[in-house]
Amino acid sequence: MTRSTSLNPWLAALAVALCVQFPAQAQERFTLNIPGVSDDRLFTAAAASDAAGCGGHNVSPALNWNAGPAGTRSYAIVMHDPDGQKGQGVDHWVHYGIKPTTQQIPAGAGAKSALEGIGGTNSKNTTGYVGPCPPVGDSAHHYIIQIYALDLAPDALPAGLTRAQLLEKIKGHVLRNSSVVRRYHR
């Protein structure tokens, strides 16, 4: 019994199709970055809260990302500390309604009311960025910064949503998301 070494025409067509699809998928990657810093690094002290004893200046990190996929009408950003409040989590930044043409936010913009879009409500019950301030002696907390490419118009959501409310409202509207992780301890 001899085995045929020729490739089945159907398998050959499938292989060609897969080779063509993978480069196209790579081009569609949606990535969030903090310029000049690789993932899972410590926040600088400037990013920490400016509250008494926290040691910082409440400067939100600069962020940039590549264009969202076709159909992106707005972006939302959330910064969450899952280690905060003894594992119950702390929301440091909730912001949405960012125009689809925007692909960067400068450092410090999160704490300013002039940042385009709509401010959500953080765990301190304020809008805008609130920097890290984990308890002294805790191991480094993790701060997950996520961006969501949404099919919602920039003005589709009401102001003041909490992180939980935002995540509920955007269910079924997220086209892509990306995240970076930073750490901080005192």
N, C-alpha and C positions, 0 to 999 in steps of 0.2 A: 504494500500500500504506500503510495507516494503522496506526500503533502504538497499542496499547491503553495508556492511562495508568492503568487501574485495577490494583490490586495483586492478585496471585494470592492466593486465600483461604489456601492452604497457607503461603505466605511471610508473610502477615499474622499467622497463628497462631504461626509460628516467631518473628517479631519480638516479639510480645507475651510469649511464653514466655521469651525471652532477657532482656527488660527486667525481668521478674519475678525471674529467677534472679540477675542481677548484684547487686542490693541484698542478697539473702540470702547470697551468697558473701562480700560485704564484711563482713557481721556476723560471719562465721565466722573472720575474720582472727585469728591468734595472734601476739602481739607481745611481745618481751622489751625492757625498758627499764632504763637506769640513770637513776634520777630526777634531773632537773635538768641532764642533760648530753646533748647531741646526739651522734649516732654519729660515729665516727672522730676523737674528741678525744683529747688526751693524758690519761693517768692522772695523778691528783695524786700527789705524792711519798708521801703517806700509804699509798697502795695498793702502793707498791714494797716489796720484801723488806726485812726488818729485819736481814738478814745484814750483816756488816761491809762497809762501802763501798757498799752499795746505796742508802742514803739514805732509806729508808722506815720504816714502822711495821707493815707486813704487814696492812693493813686491807683486807679483801675489799670490793668495791664493793656498795652497796645494789642490789638487783635487784627489779623487779616485772614482772608479766605479767598479761594478761587470762586468763580461764578457758580451759582447753583445750577441744577439741571433745568432743562427746558420746562417752562411752566411755573418757575419760581416767581412769586409776586411780592414776597416779603421774607424777612429773616427774623428770628427770635434768638435771644442769648440768655442763658441761665448759668449762674455760678452757684454751686451747691457743695457744702461740706458735709459728707455723710458721717464723719466722725464727731461732729459737733453735737452739743447737748447730749453727751453720753451715748452717742450712737443713734439719736433720733433725728439728727441732721439740722443744718442751718442753711438758709438761703441767703446768699450775700448779694445777688444781683439778678434781677428779672427785668428784661427789656425786650420789646417786640415792636412790630410795625416798622422795621427798618427796610428802607426801599431796596428793591432788587438790584439796583445799579451800584449800591454801596458794597465795597469789599474790604474796608478797613475802618478801624476805630482807633484814634490816637490814644496814647497813655493819658490817663486822667479824665478822659471824656465821660466815663461812667458815673462820676460823682457830680457832673454838671447838668443842669436842667436844659442846656442847649443841645444835648445829644439828640439827634433825629430819632423819631419813633416815639414809643409810648412806654413810660416807666411803669413797671409792675411793683408789687409790694414785697419787700424783703422780710426776713425774720425779725428785724428791728421795727417793723411796721412803718417803714419809710420807703420812698421811691429812690432809686439810684443805687450806686455801688456802696457797699459797706465792706471794708477790708477785713482780712483775717485777724482774729484775736483769740486763739485757743488758750485754755488755762495754762499757767506756768507749770511746767513739769510733765504735761501730757506729751506723748510721742507726737511726731509731726502729723498734723491733720492733712488730709487730701482734699484738694479743691478741684472739682470737676467743672470745667467751663465747656458748655455745649452750645453749639449753634444749630439751628433748625432752618432748613430751606422749606418755605411753606407755599402752598398754592392759594393763600389768603391775601387779599388786598391789604396794604399797610394800615388802613383804618377799619379793618374788619372786627377787631377786638376792642372791648372797652378798657379804659385806663384802670390801673390799680390791681390787676389780677395777681394773685399769689402764684408761686411756682406750681402748686397742685392744680389750681384753677386753670392756669395756662396750659398745662399738659393735658388736662381734660378737654379744653376747647380746641386744641390742635389735633386731637385724635382724628385720623383719616385725612389730615391735611399736610402731613410731613412728607416731603418728596425725598429728602436726604437729611442726614445729620452728621456731625463730626464733633470731636471733643479733644481737649487737651487736659492734662492733669498737672497741677502744681502742688507743692507741699509747703507748710509753714509750721514752725514751733517757736515757743518762747522759753 
